[in-house]
Amino acid sequence: MSKRPTLTLRWPVKTPPVPDIVFVDVTGDSAPPALKPVRVATLPPAVRGTVAQEHYENVLRLLDGWAEWIRTGEPIAEGAPRQCLGAPDARIHSFEDMEIEVNKRLVREVHTAVWDLCVIEREAVMTHYGLKTRGVWRADFAKVFDQAVDSLFRLLKDRVAC
């Protein structure tokens, strides 16, 4: 059995010593030596909500992006939509441009869905995000907003992945 050299690493900073790595030659005739059990860090289980909660959070994320876009005052639609989303054209030169195009598409879909809501639900969404509203409706907008999110999920589930 040949002896392998011991490998020692040196760092410019004083650190506690690390045990040397031991190499063991194992042939088909000999069994591997018994190894010490290794302690593995265990992660806590991922907290997952129900599917309905995930859908609710996804619609809220889409609405947050929509409200942010609406506040900028930029136009939502710029001419006719292209035949293929992400297809190269004169406006797309990088992945960032492609990401902007995808965000515009999401904003358009959410904007269309918001305007497809009934009036009281649309007003609840606008009030929730502090956007222009007539303020003539008297309702518990927190409850109506939850109903509006459910309605938006039904409208958006076939248009975008949410």
LINRAFEN-V929475 format. One record per backbone hydrogen bond with DSSP energy under -1.0 kcal/mol. NH is the residue of the N-H (numbers start at 1). CO is the residue of the C=O. Records with the same first field share a line. If there is no record, write none. Layout:
# LINRAFEN-V929475
NH->CO ; CO
This chain:
# LINRAFEN-V929475
54->50
55->51
56->52
57->53
58->54
59->55
60->56
61->57
62->58
63->59
64->60
65->61
66->62
67->63
68->64
69->65
70->66
71->67
87->84
98->94
99->95
100->96
101->97
102->98
103->99
104->100
105->101
106->102
107->103
108->104
109->105
110->106
111->107
112->108
113->109
114->110
115->111
117->114
122->118
123->119
124->120
125->121
126->122
127->123
128->124
129->125
130->127
131->126
141->139
144->140
145->141
146->142
147->143
148->144
149->145
150->146
151->147
152->148
153->149
154->150
155->151
156->152
157->153
160->156
